[in-house]
Amino acid sequence: MTARTSQILLIVSAFLVGLVVFTGVFLYSTGNFGGGSATASAIGGPFKLVDQNGASISDEDIKGRPFLVFFGYTHCPDICPATLFEVSEVMHALGKDADRTGALFITVDPERDTPAVLKDYLSSFDPHLRGATGDRTAIDAAEKAYRVYAKKVPTTLVYLMDKQGRFVAPFSLKRRPEEAAADLRRYF
């Protein structure tokens, strides 16, 4: 075997190993590892928190209509307000249909994000946006239910949940608000 052939085999082998590792990580993170299909509860599930008005909010409250769920915090300098602005733009683009859906902003910083802080912060966004906080244990449970890893990083993820409170897909806000609104309407 020539040196060139050995190099090609090594590159192909490394690629195949990388592909297998990537596929395994992808299947595990989507709940498809082990040959089964993703269950309805792979993302989302029970939580009990408090909204910006001090009222209880749970996973049961968001059932019955499609919902966007976003995890962030009020002291986030740019990504969180930009994402909430984009969600607000989608709600605005829905017009009257915005009453048929909803959006939930769950803080990952409950020590600072009290109901009063959330109420003040969310006053800058669409009124359909509801904030949620709680003690560290309650927030940790919500993060676990939604498979959220909370760390201050420059990326975001907005979840689309269906009328039964089941995860549908990540919801892309990187498009015209009218396009995102049309996509959200499909789940009414």
C-alpha positions as CSV (number, residue, x, y, z in Angstrom):
1,M,0.0,0.0,0.0
2,T,1.4,3.4,-1.0
3,A,1.6,6.4,1.3
4,R,-1.0,8.2,-0.7
5,T,-3.4,5.3,-0.4
6,S,-2.8,5.2,3.4
7,Q,-3.6,8.9,3.6
8,I,-6.8,8.5,1.7
9,L,-7.9,5.6,3.9
10,L,-7.1,7.5,7.0
11,I,-9.1,10.6,5.8
12,V,-12.1,8.4,4.8
13,S,-11.9,6.5,8.2
14,A,-11.8,9.7,10.2
15,F,-14.7,11.1,8.2
16,L,-16.8,8.0,8.8
17,V,-16.0,8.0,12.6
18,G,-17.0,11.6,12.7
19,L,-20.2,10.9,10.9
20,V,-21.1,8.1,13.3
21,V,-20.3,10.2,16.4
22,F,-22.4,13.1,15.0
23,T,-25.3,10.8,14.1
24,G,-25.2,9.3,17.6
25,V,-25.2,12.7,19.3
26,F,-28.0,13.9,17.1
27,L,-30.2,10.9,17.7
28,Y,-29.6,11.1,21.4
29,S,-30.4,14.8,21.6
30,T,-33.6,14.4,19.7
31,G,-34.8,11.3,21.6
32,N,-34.3,8.9,18.7
33,F,-31.4,7.0,20.1
34,G,-31.9,3.3,20.4
35,G,-34.1,2.9,17.4
36,G,-37.2,4.4,18.9
37,S,-38.9,7.5,17.7
38,A,-39.0,10.8,19.5
39,T,-41.8,10.8,22.1
40,A,-44.2,13.7,22.5
41,S,-42.4,14.5,25.8
42,A,-38.9,14.6,24.4
43,I,-39.0,18.4,24.8
44,G,-41.5,20.1,27.1
45,G,-43.3,18.8,30.1
46,P,-44.6,19.7,33.6
47,F,-43.6,23.0,35.2
48,K,-45.1,25.3,37.8
49,L,-43.9,28.9,37.8
50,V,-45.2,32.4,38.5
51,D,-45.9,35.0,35.8
52,Q,-45.1,38.7,35.7
53,N,-48.3,39.5,37.5
54,G,-47.7,37.0,40.3
55,A,-50.2,34.5,39.0
56,S,-49.4,30.8,38.8
57,I,-48.6,29.4,35.4
58,S,-48.0,25.8,34.5
59,D,-47.6,23.6,31.4
60,E,-51.4,23.1,31.6
61,D,-52.0,26.8,31.0
62,I,-50.3,26.7,27.6
63,K,-52.2,23.8,26.2
64,G,-55.1,24.3,23.8
65,R,-53.2,26.6,21.4
66,P,-49.8,26.7,19.8
67,F,-47.2,28.4,22.0
68,L,-43.7,29.8,21.5
69,V,-41.4,29.1,24.5
70,F,-38.2,31.0,25.0
71,F,-35.6,30.8,27.8
72,G,-33.5,33.8,28.6
73,Y,-33.0,36.5,31.2
74,T,-33.7,40.2,31.6
75,H,-30.0,41.2,32.0
76,C,-29.1,39.6,28.7
77,P,-27.5,42.5,26.7
78,D,-28.6,41.7,23.2
79,I,-29.8,38.3,22.2
80,C,-32.7,38.0,24.5
81,P,-34.3,41.4,23.8
82,A,-33.6,40.8,20.0
83,T,-35.4,37.5,20.2
84,L,-38.3,38.9,22.2
85,F,-38.6,41.7,19.7
86,E,-38.7,39.1,16.9
87,V,-41.4,37.1,18.7
88,S,-43.3,40.4,19.2
89,E,-43.1,41.1,15.4
90,V,-44.5,37.6,14.7
91,M,-47.4,38.3,17.1
92,H,-48.0,41.7,15.4
93,A,-47.9,40.0,12.0
94,L,-50.6,37.6,13.2
95,G,-53.0,40.5,13.9
96,K,-56.2,39.2,15.5
97,D,-54.9,35.7,15.2
98,A,-52.4,36.5,17.9
99,D,-55.1,35.8,20.4
100,R,-55.2,32.2,19.2
101,T,-51.6,31.6,20.2
102,G,-49.1,32.8,22.9
103,A,-45.5,33.2,23.8
104,L,-43.8,32.4,27.1
105,F,-40.5,33.9,28.2
106,I,-39.0,31.7,31.0
107,T,-36.1,33.3,32.9
108,V,-33.0,31.3,33.7
109,D,-32.0,33.9,36.2
110,P,-34.8,33.7,38.9
111,E,-32.5,35.3,41.5
112,R,-32.8,38.7,39.7
113,D,-35.9,38.2,37.5
114,T,-38.7,38.6,40.0
115,P,-42.3,39.0,38.7
116,A,-41.9,42.8,39.1
117,V,-38.7,42.8,37.0
118,L,-40.3,40.6,34.3
119,K,-43.4,42.9,34.2
120,D,-41.3,46.0,33.7
121,Y,-39.0,44.2,31.1
122,L,-41.9,42.7,29.1
123,S,-43.7,46.1,28.9
124,S,-41.5,46.9,26.0
125,F,-42.8,43.9,24.0
126,D,-46.0,42.5,22.6
127,P,-48.7,42.1,25.3
128,H,-49.2,38.4,24.2
129,L,-45.7,37.7,25.7
130,R,-46.0,36.2,29.2
131,G,-43.0,36.0,31.5
132,A,-42.4,33.2,34.0
133,T,-40.1,32.9,37.0
134,G,-39.9,30.9,40.2
135,D,-37.4,29.6,42.7
136,R,-34.2,27.9,41.4
137,T,-35.7,24.4,41.9
138,A,-38.8,25.3,39.7
139,I,-36.6,26.9,37.0
140,D,-34.3,23.9,37.0
141,A,-37.3,21.6,36.5
142,A,-38.5,23.7,33.6
143,E,-35.0,23.7,32.0
144,K,-34.8,20.0,32.4
145,A,-38.3,19.5,30.9
146,Y,-37.3,21.5,27.8
147,R,-33.8,20.1,27.7
148,V,-32.3,23.6,28.2
149,Y,-28.7,24.1,29.2
150,A,-28.6,27.6,30.6
151,K,-25.3,29.4,30.1
152,K,-24.6,33.0,28.9
153,V,-23.8,32.3,25.3
154,P,-24.6,34.2,22.1
155,T,-27.2,31.7,20.8
156,T,-30.9,31.3,21.3
157,L,-33.6,28.7,20.7
158,V,-37.4,29.3,20.5
159,Y,-39.5,26.2,20.9
160,L,-42.8,25.8,19.0
161,M,-45.3,23.8,21.2
162,D,-48.6,22.5,19.8
163,K,-52.1,22.7,21.2
164,Q,-51.5,19.7,23.4
165,G,-48.3,21.2,24.8
166,R,-46.0,18.9,22.8
167,F,-42.8,20.0,21.1
168,V,-43.2,20.5,17.4
169,A,-39.9,22.0,16.3
170,P,-37.5,24.8,16.9
171,F,-39.2,28.0,15.7
172,S,-37.1,30.1,13.3
173,L,-37.4,33.9,13.8
174,K,-34.7,34.5,11.1
175,R,-37.3,35.3,8.4
176,R,-39.8,37.9,7.7
177,P,-42.4,38.2,10.5
178,E,-45.2,37.5,8.0
179,E,-43.6,34.2,7.0
180,A,-43.1,33.2,10.7
181,A,-46.7,34.2,11.4
182,A,-48.0,32.1,8.5
183,D,-46.0,29.1,9.8
184,L,-47.4,29.6,13.3
185,R,-51.0,29.8,11.9
186,R,-50.6,26.2,10.7
187,Y,-50.9,25.1,14.3
188,F,-54.2,26.9,15.2
